[in-house]
Amino acid sequence: MERKDINPKDYVNIDESNFNYELLRQANLVQSLTEVIAEAERDYARKKENYKDLVRAELGDKIRSDPAKYGCGKATVAEVEAAIVQQPEYRLAFEAFINAEYEVTVLRGLDRALDHKKFSLEQLSWREGKGLYSEPNVSQERRTDTSTQARREQEEYLNREEKPEGETTRRGRFGRKD
């Protein structure tokens, strides 16, 4: 699997309605991400070596063998270094190195996000196991008492003697005057 095949949201989103699936899937996600990170780190190491050693050494040799061709008066260390940095081959190798470093950083961040997801899943599973997500257990008698009491209080408010300023009549269900 390549970095381009990874959608970070698929890795870190939690389906709260299916904790068992998410918990079982977690190990597979970590394993597949570990493979992608290892591949990205290998690519990063190769590009780092190419940038730091091969390209710089090859360009340095070319510049020292013909300094005038690269705009150097003498092949001093400072002039050779300045000429190396200006070469297109160097810039391409440096850009590839930076991109590989970026990929590794993003993947390591996704790995940390999976650790956070694991912790969240553990907490959510614990809460569900303790019944903290259960519906309130209210008896039918109490539900009826509460709704009747609420209706009675509403009727008392609407039928009170003193009306606040601006309130003249009571409106019914469909906006008609009662």
Secondary structure, 3 states (H helix, E strand, C coil): CCHHHCCHHHHHCCCCCCHHHHHHHHHHHHHHHHHHHHHHHHHHHHHHHHHHHHHHHHHHHHHHHCHHHHCCCCCCHHHHHHHHHHCHHHHHHHHHHHHHHHHHHHHHHHHHHHHHHHHHHHHHHHHHHHCCCCCCCCCHHHHHHHHHHHHHHHHHHHCCCCCCCCCCCCECCCCCEC
